Amino acid sequence: MPREIMEFRVVVASPSDVLNSRRAVFDGIYELNRALETQRISVRGMGWEEYVTPGIGTGAQDVINKQLLRDYDILVAVFGVKLGTPTGRALSGTVEEIEHAIANTANPMGQYRVQAYFLDKIDSASSISIDELKRVEDFRRQLEPQGVLYRVFKTEDELQQEVRVNIQRAILEYLNKARHSTPLSQVTHPPAREQEAEVSTHGDDDAGLLDIQEEGEEAVAAATRAVNRISEVIHEIGEATNHQTSELEKLSLASAKEKKNAINEYATFIEERASTLKKESAIARQNFTIFAQAVVSLVALQRQTGGSDQYKSDAAILLNLTESMLLTLSNVRPIVAQFRIAIQNLPRITSHFNRSKKLLIEAIDECIGLFDQTELAMHHIAKGT
């Protein structure tokens, strides 16, 4: 049967020298769309290649503007070593698109409505125009004072990950504003048939109000412990990293072998902590799922009994726990995200360390993905969808 879907449109803009990067952006959008489809959220990537049909205008950019760039939620712009071709109104077509998005202050996506990414790698210096490269750098410096979110990237994989995370963050911010602007008394619920089907997935068909409430409360407690443990592990790794830096300074005159041994001990520590992060992330994910099912089951019971005051009260208790969970996630997420940046910037030292660093970043990304998807699920529950 038809389902109501919330769609977010993302326009991808770029000069012609970053075609591989464009594909990486679309891949990131596709991944995010797959991850959010169970929440009835669609993320649609749009580009001139896919959506602009032949037309007549004073220039190619006019055709693109009229057909595409007046109906989107987020603009993602990617630059390499070229700024692009001037349009007569702006330094380039891509710059014109950014300027239009900046001026559109009514866009509900707020500061996330414009996201710019700059390639920080030159493959062949002989083919680069220094003047063109300077144009790109000058434009990048103009963005920060205007509050535009921009990032640099070295690989397509890094760009794909950044795009996925930042677009998901934009959606979360939007949903958070929408949730706080809607009183709980106005929250609507899905059709009874859907909720009753979900109740049947509860482990015990005879489960009653207190059974479900207890299960939800225990799941919240377990998930919160796991998230707090993730925060503790991040702190432990940070402390160990600072200690390792101090130890390496003491070994400045030592042989490469001695330094390597010290680094590899640290690498082993990182591997162990990466494993712990993945374990705690899995525990939190499992318990968040149990909690969400408990809320849905309790709301369904409420409907089956005609919405008695007791069921409303107990459902409200679990719904209030979503606020506690969201607060926990909002406190931990920036710590983890900032830590990822710090780890990503660590230099390549030994092969063992490089493998451990990769494992740690993968574990951190799992945690960030957990936080983002859980926050979306909690918004979904609070909205009654």
C-alpha positions as CSV (number, residue, x, y, z in Angstrom):
1,M,0.0,0.0,0.0
2,P,1.2,3.6,-0.5
3,R,3.4,5.1,2.2
4,E,4.0,8.7,3.2
5,I,7.6,9.5,2.6
6,M,9.5,12.6,3.7
7,E,11.8,13.5,0.8
8,F,15.0,15.7,1.0
9,R,16.4,16.9,-2.3
10,V,20.2,17.4,-2.6
11,V,21.6,19.2,-5.6
12,V,25.2,18.4,-6.5
13,A,27.1,21.1,-8.2
14,S,30.7,21.2,-9.4
15,P,33.1,22.3,-12.2
16,S,34.0,19.8,-14.8
17,D,37.3,18.6,-13.4
18,V,35.9,16.6,-10.5
19,L,33.7,13.9,-12.1
20,N,35.0,11.1,-9.9
21,S,34.3,13.3,-6.8
22,R,30.7,13.9,-8.1
23,R,30.2,10.2,-8.3
24,A,31.4,9.8,-4.8
25,V,28.9,12.4,-3.6
26,F,26.0,10.5,-5.3
27,D,27.3,7.3,-3.8
28,G,27.2,8.8,-0.4
29,I,23.7,10.1,-1.0
30,Y,22.6,6.6,-2.2
31,E,24.1,5.0,0.9
32,L,22.3,7.4,3.2
33,N,19.0,6.9,1.4
34,R,19.3,3.2,1.9
35,A,20.0,3.7,5.6
36,L,17.0,6.0,6.1
37,E,14.4,4.3,4.0
38,T,13.1,2.2,7.0
39,Q,12.4,5.6,8.7
40,R,10.3,6.6,5.7
41,I,12.9,9.2,4.7
42,S,14.1,9.6,1.2
43,V,17.3,11.5,0.2
44,R,17.3,12.2,-3.5
45,G,20.5,13.3,-5.3
46,M,20.0,15.7,-8.2
47,G,22.5,16.9,-10.8
48,W,22.4,18.5,-14.2
49,E,23.3,15.2,-15.9
50,E,20.2,13.5,-14.6
51,Y,17.5,16.2,-14.5
52,V,18.2,19.0,-16.9
53,T,16.6,18.7,-20.3
54,P,17.4,20.7,-23.5
55,G,16.2,24.3,-23.2
56,I,16.8,27.8,-24.4
57,G,18.3,30.4,-22.2
58,T,21.0,33.1,-22.2
59,G,23.4,30.5,-21.1
60,A,23.7,26.9,-19.8
61,Q,23.5,28.1,-16.2
62,D,20.1,29.8,-16.9
63,V,18.7,26.5,-18.0
64,I,20.1,24.7,-15.0
65,N,18.8,27.5,-12.7
66,K,15.2,27.4,-14.0
67,Q,14.9,23.6,-14.2
68,L,16.8,22.4,-11.1
69,L,18.1,25.0,-8.7
70,R,14.9,26.4,-7.5
71,D,13.5,23.2,-5.9
72,Y,16.0,21.6,-3.5
73,D,16.8,21.4,0.2
74,I,20.6,21.1,0.3
75,L,23.3,22.1,-2.1
76,V,26.5,20.1,-2.2
77,A,29.3,21.8,-4.1
78,V,32.6,20.1,-4.9
79,F,35.8,21.8,-6.2
80,G,39.1,20.4,-7.4
81,V,41.7,22.6,-9.0
82,K,39.2,24.7,-11.1
83,L,36.6,27.2,-10.0
84,G,34.7,26.9,-13.2
85,T,33.5,29.1,-16.1
86,P,32.3,32.6,-15.3
87,T,28.6,33.2,-16.0
88,G,28.5,36.9,-16.2
89,R,26.8,37.1,-12.8
90,A,29.3,35.1,-10.8
91,L,32.8,33.8,-10.8
92,S,31.5,30.4,-12.1
93,G,28.3,28.4,-12.5
94,T,29.0,26.5,-9.3
95,V,29.7,29.7,-7.4
96,E,26.5,31.2,-8.7
97,E,24.6,28.2,-7.3
98,I,26.3,28.6,-3.9
99,E,25.5,32.3,-3.8
100,H,21.8,31.6,-4.6
101,A,21.7,29.0,-1.8
102,I,23.3,31.4,0.7
103,A,20.8,34.1,-0.2
104,N,17.9,31.7,0.3
105,T,17.7,32.2,4.1
106,A,14.1,30.9,4.1
107,N,15.4,27.4,3.5
108,P,14.4,25.3,6.5
109,M,17.7,23.4,6.4
110,G,19.4,26.5,7.9
111,Q,23.2,26.5,8.0
112,Y,23.3,23.1,6.4
113,R,21.6,24.3,3.2
114,V,25.0,24.8,1.6
115,Q,27.9,22.3,1.9
116,A,31.1,22.8,0.0
117,Y,34.0,20.3,-0.4
118,F,37.5,21.1,-1.6
119,L,40.0,18.5,-3.0
120,D,43.2,18.8,-1.1
121,K,45.4,16.7,-3.5
122,I,47.1,17.4,-6.8
123,D,47.9,14.5,-8.9
124,S,49.9,16.3,-11.7
125,A,51.4,19.7,-11.0
126,S,52.2,20.2,-14.6
127,S,48.6,20.3,-15.6
128,I,47.5,22.8,-13.0
129,S,46.9,26.4,-13.6
130,I,48.3,28.4,-10.6
131,D,46.0,31.3,-11.4
132,E,43.0,28.9,-11.4
133,L,44.1,27.2,-8.2
134,K,44.4,30.7,-6.6
135,R,40.8,31.5,-7.6
136,V,39.6,28.3,-5.8
137,E,41.6,29.1,-2.7
138,D,40.4,32.7,-2.6
139,F,36.8,31.6,-3.0
140,R,37.2,29.1,-0.2
141,R,38.4,31.8,2.2
142,Q,35.3,33.8,1.4
143,L,33.0,31.0,2.6
144,E,33.9,30.8,6.3
145,P,32.8,34.4,7.1
146,Q,29.5,33.7,5.5
147,G,28.9,30.7,7.8
148,V,29.1,28.1,5.0
149,L,30.0,24.6,6.0
150,Y,33.0,23.4,4.0
151,R,35.5,20.6,4.3
152,V,38.6,19.4,2.5
153,F,39.1,15.9,1.3
154,K,42.0,13.8,-0.1
155,T,40.1,10.7,-1.5
156,E,36.7,9.9,-2.9
157,D,36.1,7.5,0.0
158,E,36.7,10.3,2.5
159,L,34.4,12.6,0.5
160,Q,31.7,10.0,0.3
161,Q,31.8,9.5,4.1
162,E,31.8,13.3,4.8
163,V,28.8,13.9,2.6
164,R,26.8,11.1,4.1
165,V,27.5,12.3,7.7
166,N,26.9,15.9,7.0
167,I,23.6,15.4,5.1
168,Q,22.4,13.1,7.8
169,R,23.3,15.7,10.4
170,A,21.3,18.3,8.4
171,I,18.2,16.0,8.4
172,L,18.6,15.4,12.1
173,E,18.7,19.1,12.8
174,Y,15.6,19.7,10.7
175,L,13.7,16.9,12.4
176,N,14.8,18.2,15.8
177,K,13.4,21.6,15.1
178,A,10.2,20.1,13.8
179,R,9.8,17.9,16.9
180,H,10.2,20.8,19.3
181,S,7.7,22.9,17.4
182,T,5.0,20.3,17.6
183,P,3.3,19.7,21.0
184,L,3.2,16.0,22.1
185,S,-0.6,16.3,22.3
186,Q,-0.7,16.8,18.6
187,V,1.5,13.8,17.7
188,T,-0.3,11.4,15.3
189,H,0.1,7.7,15.2
190,P,0.2,5.3,12.3
191,P,-2.9,3.2,11.4
192,A,-3.9,0.7,14.0
193,R,-3.4,-2.2,11.6
194,E,0.3,-1.3,11.2
195,Q,0.8,-1.0,15.0
196,E,-1.0,-4.2,15.7
197,A,1.2,-6.0,13.3
198,E,4.2,-4.6,15.0
199,V,2.9,-5.7,18.4
200,S,2.8,-9.3,17.2
201,T,6.6,-9.2,16.8
202,H,7.0,-8.8,20.6
203,G,8.6,-11.9,22.1
204,D,5.6,-12.7,24.4
205,D,2.1,-12.5,23.0
206,D,0.7,-12.4,26.6
207,A,3.0,-9.4,27.5
208,G,1.1,-6.7,29.4
209,L,1.6,-3.1,30.1
210,L,4.2,-3.5,32.9
211,D,6.1,-6.2,31.0
212,I,6.6,-3.9,28.0
213,Q,7.4,-0.9,30.2
214,E,10.0,-2.8,32.1
215,E,11.6,-4.1,28.9
216,G,11.7,-0.5,27.5
217,E,13.2,0.9,30.7
218,E,15.9,-1.8,31.0
219,A,16.7,-1.4,27.3
220,V,17.2,2.4,27.8
221,A,19.5,1.7,30.8
222,A,21.6,-0.8,28.9
223,A,21.9,1.4,25.8
224,T,22.8,4.4,27.9
225,R,25.5,2.3,29.7
226,A,26.9,1.3,26.3
227,V,27.0,4.9,25.0
228,N,28.7,6.1,28.2
229,R,31.2,3.3,27.8
230,I,31.9,4.4,24.2
231,S,32.6,7.9,25.6
232,E,35.0,6.4,28.2
233,V,36.9,4.4,25.6
234,I,37.3,7.5,23.5
235,H,38.7,9.3,26.5
236,E,41.1,6.3,27.2
237,I,42.4,6.4,23.7
238,G,42.9,10.2,23.9
239,E,44.9,9.8,27.1
240,A,47.0,7.0,25.6
241,T,47.6,9.1,22.5
242,N,48.9,12.0,24.6
243,H,51.1,9.6,26.6
244,Q,52.4,8.0,23.4
245,T,53.4,11.4,22.0
246,S,55.3,12.2,25.2
247,E,57.1,8.8,25.1
248,L,58.1,9.3,21.4
249,E,59.6,12.7,22.3
250,K,61.8,10.9,24.9
251,L,62.8,8.5,22.2
252,S,63.8,11.2,19.7
253,L,67.4,9.9,19.7
254,A,66.5,6.2,19.7
255,S,66.8,3.9,16.7
256,A,63.9,3.4,14.3
257,K,63.5,-0.1,15.7
258,E,62.9,1.2,19.2
259,K,60.5,3.8,18.0
260,K,58.7,1.2,15.9
261,N,58.3,-1.1,18.9
262,A,56.8,1.6,21.0
263,I,54.4,2.6,18.2
264,N,53.3,-1.0,17.6
265,E,52.5,-1.4,21.3
266,Y,50.3,1.6,21.0
267,A,48.8,0.1,17.8
268,T,47.9,-3.1,19.7
269,F,46.1,-1.0,22.3
270,I,44.2,0.9,19.6
271,E,43.1,-2.4,18.1
272,E,41.7,-3.6,21.4
273,R,39.8,-0.4,22.0
274,A,38.5,-0.4,18.5
275,S,37.1,-3.9,19.2
276,T,35.5,-2.6,22.4
277,L,33.9,0.3,20.6
278,K,32.3,-2.1,18.0
279,K,31.1,-4.3,20.8
280,E,29.5,-1.4,22.8
281,S,28.0,0.0,19.6
282,A,26.3,-3.3,18.9
283,I,25.0,-3.5,22.4
284,A,23.6,0.0,22.2
285,R,22.1,-0.6,18.8
286,Q,20.3,-3.8,20.0
287,N,18.9,-2.1,23.1
288,F,17.8,1.0,21.2
289,T,15.9,-1.4,18.9
290,I,14.3,-3.1,21.9
291,F,13.3,0.2,23.4
292,A,11.7,1.4,20.1
293,Q,9.7,-1.8,19.8
294,A,8.5,-1.4,23.4
295,V,7.2,2.1,22.7
296,V,5.4,1.0,19.6
297,S,3.9,-2.0,21.4
298,L,2.7,0.1,24.3
299,V,1.1,2.6,22.0
300,A,-0.6,-0.2,20.2
301,L,-1.9,-1.6,23.5
302,Q,-3.2,1.8,24.3
303,R,-5.2,1.9,21.1
304,Q,-6.6,-1.6,21.6
305,T,-7.9,-0.6,25.0
306,G,-9.5,2.6,23.8
307,G,-6.7,4.9,25.0
308,S,-7.2,4.6,28.8
309,D,-5.5,7.1,31.0
310,Q,-3.2,4.5,32.5
311,Y,-1.9,3.4,29.1
312,K,-1.4,7.0,28.1
313,S,0.5,7.7,31.3
314,D,2.8,4.7,30.8
315,A,3.4,5.4,27.1
316,A,4.3,9.0,28.1
317,I,6.9,7.6,30.5
318,L,8.7,5.7,27.7
319,L,8.3,8.7,25.3
320,N,9.9,10.9,27.9
321,L,12.8,8.5,28.0
322,T,13.4,9.3,24.3
323,E,14.3,12.9,25.5
324,S,16.9,11.4,27.9
325,M,18.3,9.2,25.1
326,L,18.5,12.2,22.7
327,L,20.3,14.2,25.4
328,T,22.9,11.5,26.0
329,L,23.5,11.2,22.2
330,S,23.8,14.9,21.7
331,N,26.4,15.1,24.5
332,V,28.5,12.2,23.2
333,R,28.3,12.7,19.5
334,P,30.5,15.9,19.2
335,I,33.2,14.3,21.3
336,V,33.3,11.2,19.1
337,A,33.1,13.3,15.9
338,Q,36.0,15.6,17.0
339,F,38.0,12.6,18.1
340,R,37.6,11.0,14.6
341,I,39.1,14.1,13.0
342,A,42.1,13.9,15.4
343,I,42.7,10.2,14.6
344,Q,42.3,10.8,10.9
345,N,45.0,13.4,11.0
346,L,47.5,11.1,12.7
347,P,50.5,10.5,10.3
348,R,51.3,7.1,8.8
349,I,54.0,5.7,10.9
350,T,54.2,1.9,10.7
351,S,52.2,-0.7,8.8
352,H,50.8,-2.1,12.1
353,F,49.8,1.4,13.3
354,N,48.2,2.2,9.9
355,R,46.1,-0.9,10.0
356,S,45.1,-0.2,13.6
357,K,44.2,3.4,12.8
358,K,42.0,2.2,10.0
359,L,40.2,-0.3,12.3
360,L,39.7,2.5,14.9
361,I,38.2,4.9,12.3
362,E,35.8,2.1,11.1
363,A,34.7,1.6,14.7
364,I,34.2,5.3,15.3
365,D,32.2,5.5,12.1
366,E,30.0,2.7,13.4
367,C,29.4,4.6,16.6
368,I,28.6,7.8,14.7
369,G,26.2,5.9,12.4
370,L,24.6,4.4,15.5
371,F,24.1,7.8,17.0
372,D,22.6,9.3,13.9
373,Q,20.3,6.5,13.0
374,T,19.1,6.2,16.7
375,E,18.4,9.9,16.8
376,L,16.4,9.6,13.7
377,A,14.5,6.6,15.1
378,M,13.8,8.6,18.3
379,H,12.4,11.5,16.3
380,H,10.3,9.0,14.3
381,I,8.9,7.6,17.6
382,A,8.2,11.0,19.1
383,K,6.4,12.0,15.9
384,G,4.3,8.8,16.2
385,T,5.2,7.6,12.7
